Amino acid sequence: MTDYHVTIDRLILEGIDLPSSAGPRLAAGVSAELGRLLAEGGLAAEMSAGGARRAVSGTPRAGGGAVELGAGAADPAALATQIAGAIYGGLGE
């Protein structure tokens, strides 16, 4: 089993109307889902040896994974799954 350490200094969500109380639940959900994705799929070889990404973003200028907001956008658990998938996708770029 490989251990990974991922630090997310800041997560900026624009255009999403969530109560501030949803923040801790969203953070825990992103952490759990990202952990699951890493355990299941690992990391690209260049990242497995260590490395950093300045940003992983859903915006075209940053080149990260996009998050498609559907009906579940107001649900922190569903949103966390989408965000973690975008982060995981961006780690392999």
C-alpha positions as CSV (number, residue, x, y, z in Angstrom):
1,M,0.0,0.0,0.0
2,T,1.3,3.4,-1.0
3,D,0.8,6.4,1.3
4,Y,0.1,9.8,-0.4
5,H,0.2,13.2,1.2
6,V,-1.9,15.8,-0.5
7,T,-2.2,19.3,0.8
8,I,-4.9,21.6,-0.5
9,D,-4.1,25.1,0.8
10,R,-7.2,26.8,-0.6
11,L,-10.3,25.7,-2.4
12,I,-12.2,28.5,-4.2
13,L,-15.7,27.9,-5.4
14,E,-17.2,30.6,-7.5
15,G,-20.9,30.7,-8.5
16,I,-22.0,28.2,-5.9
17,D,-24.4,29.2,-3.2
18,L,-23.7,27.1,-0.1
19,P,-24.1,28.1,3.5
20,S,-20.9,28.6,5.3
21,S,-21.8,25.8,7.6
22,A,-21.4,23.4,4.6
23,G,-17.6,24.1,4.5
24,P,-16.4,21.5,6.9
25,R,-18.7,18.8,5.4
26,L,-17.5,19.7,1.9
27,A,-13.8,19.6,3.0
28,A,-14.3,16.2,4.7
29,G,-16.1,14.9,1.6
30,V,-13.4,16.0,-0.8
31,S,-10.7,14.5,1.5
32,A,-12.6,11.1,1.7
33,E,-13.3,10.9,-2.0
34,L,-9.8,12.0,-3.1
35,G,-8.4,9.3,-0.7
36,R,-10.6,6.7,-2.3
37,L,-9.6,7.7,-5.8
38,L,-5.9,7.6,-4.9
39,A,-6.3,4.2,-3.2
40,E,-8.1,2.9,-6.2
41,G,-6.2,4.4,-9.1
42,G,-2.9,5.6,-7.6
43,L,-1.0,8.5,-9.2
44,A,0.8,9.1,-12.4
45,A,4.5,8.0,-12.3
46,E,5.8,11.6,-12.4
47,M,3.7,12.5,-9.3
48,S,4.4,9.3,-7.4
49,A,8.0,10.2,-6.9
50,G,6.9,13.5,-5.4
51,G,6.0,16.9,-6.8
52,A,3.7,19.8,-6.5
53,R,1.1,21.5,-8.5
54,R,0.7,25.3,-8.1
55,A,-3.0,25.0,-9.0
56,V,-5.6,22.4,-10.1
57,S,-8.6,24.3,-11.3
58,G,-11.8,23.9,-13.2
59,T,-11.0,27.0,-15.2
60,P,-9.5,26.7,-18.7
61,R,-6.6,29.0,-17.9
62,A,-5.3,26.7,-15.1
63,G,-5.8,23.5,-17.1
64,G,-7.5,21.5,-14.4
65,G,-10.5,19.3,-14.4
66,A,-13.8,21.0,-14.8
67,V,-16.7,20.5,-12.4
68,E,-20.0,20.2,-14.1
69,L,-22.7,21.5,-11.7
70,G,-25.9,19.6,-12.0
71,A,-28.9,19.3,-9.8
72,G,-26.7,18.1,-6.9
73,A,-24.6,21.3,-6.8
74,A,-26.3,22.4,-3.6
75,D,-25.5,19.1,-1.9
76,P,-22.1,19.2,-0.3
77,A,-21.6,15.4,-0.6
78,A,-22.3,15.3,-4.3
79,L,-20.3,18.5,-4.9
80,A,-17.3,17.0,-2.9
81,T,-17.3,14.0,-5.2
82,Q,-17.2,16.2,-8.3
83,I,-14.5,18.4,-6.8
84,A,-12.3,15.4,-5.8
85,G,-12.7,13.9,-9.3
86,A,-11.5,17.2,-10.8
87,I,-8.5,17.4,-8.4
88,Y,-7.6,13.8,-9.1
89,G,-7.8,14.4,-12.8
90,G,-5.6,17.5,-12.5
91,L,-3.0,15.6,-10.6
92,G,-2.2,13.5,-13.6
93,E,-1.7,16.4,-16.0
